[in-house]
Amino acid sequence: MISNKIEQLRKEKNVKQTDIAQAIGFTVSGYQKAIQANEFKVSTLEKIAEALEVPVTYFFEDSGDKHFLSEIFLETKGAKEEINTVIFLFLYVQYQKFFFNDSEVIKLLTETYKKEYNEFLKKFPESNNISTFRTCAIFFSRYYNPVKNIDELESMINRINGDFFTAINNNKSILWLLKNDFITAGFMVTSIGKISNEFINMRQFFEETEK
């Protein structure tokens, strides 16, 4: 946890909590509460890093991906709820990449449903490539018969979800966030569920757009 790294370094350098609290404009009790909660705004972390004479990336050294985690803090300024939002968006983008690299999906669009997909793109010229998650979702909700082929479709989605979940569980930044109590495994599962639901629940959007 970041708070553990701060306190460990503070003790190694023989810096008092009073000095750190003064450097960041906190009372000692306020500093202690922040340490206990393990929540810091990036501006606060920068001041602590300056007081302890280390770069702010020092607090991310166990992550394996300093840049990614630094971006999260710059974006969220230490707010837990916003961190979850940023992580969800991160997962969403990664899911798109993973999904559209899937050979079975590409085969469906380029072989099985090539004619229908081309017709679809003519109807929606702004959606001119298969790398758009929304485009693909709308297309499948319309042309991939949910009654006849629902088992095959669900099987494909479940496999992609399973493979993707394994992939993000091996992501060092995600593991660091889990270890530091910023997100939970349950949050990741929920996020993946929301993403996959968007894929299979686009029929209404298509019908409204077609009117």
Residue pairs with C-beta under 8 A, 6 or more apart in sequence:
1 38
1 179
1 180
1 181
2 38
2 40
2 45
2 59
2 180
3 34
3 35
3 36
3 37
3 38
5 58
5 59
6 20
6 35
6 48
6 52
6 59
7 35
9 52
9 54
9 58
10 17
10 20
10 52
13 52
13 53
15 51
15 52
17 28
17 31
17 32
18 28
19 51
20 31
20 48
20 51
20 52
21 27
21 28
21 30
21 31
23 47
23 48
23 50
23 51
24 31
24 44
24 47
24 48
24 51
25 47
26 34
34 40
34 44
38 180
38 181
39 78
39 79
39 80
40 48
40 78
41 77
41 78
42 56
42 73
42 74
42 77
42 78
43 77
44 78
45 56
45 59
45 73
45 78
46 56
49 55
49 56
49 58
49 59
56 70
57 66
57 70
60 66
60 69
60 70
60 176
62 176
62 179
63 69
63 172
63 173
63 176
64 172
64 173
64 175
64 176
65 171
65 172
65 173
65 176
68 90
68 173
69 173
69 176
69 177
72 83
72 86
72 87
72 177
75 82
75 86
76 82
76 83
76 85
76 86
80 182
83 177
83 182
83 183
84 183
84 187
87 174
87 177
87 182
87 183
87 187
87 188
87 191
88 191
88 194
91 168
91 188
91 191
91 192
91 195
92 133
92 191
92 195
94 164
94 167
94 168
95 133
95 164
95 192
95 195
96 131
96 133
98 160
98 163
98 164
98 167
99 105
99 133
99 136
99 160
99 164
99 199
100 106
100 130
100 131
100 133
100 136
102 156
102 160
104 156
105 136
105 156
105 160
106 130
108 144
109 117
109 130
109 136
109 139
113 139
113 143
113 144
116 139
116 143
117 130
117 139
117 143
120 127
120 138
120 139
120 142
120 143
121 127
121 128
123 210
124 135
124 138
124 209
127 134
127 135
127 138
129 135
130 136
133 198
133 199
134 198
134 202
136 199
137 198
137 199
137 200
137 202
138 202
138 205
138 206
138 209
140 153
140 199
140 200
140 202
141 200
141 201
141 202
141 203
141 205
141 206
142 203
142 206
144 153
146 153
146 203
153 200
154 200
157 196
157 199
157 200
160 196
161 192
161 196
164 192
165 188
165 189
165 192
168 174
168 188
169 175
174 183
174 188
177 183
178 184
178 185
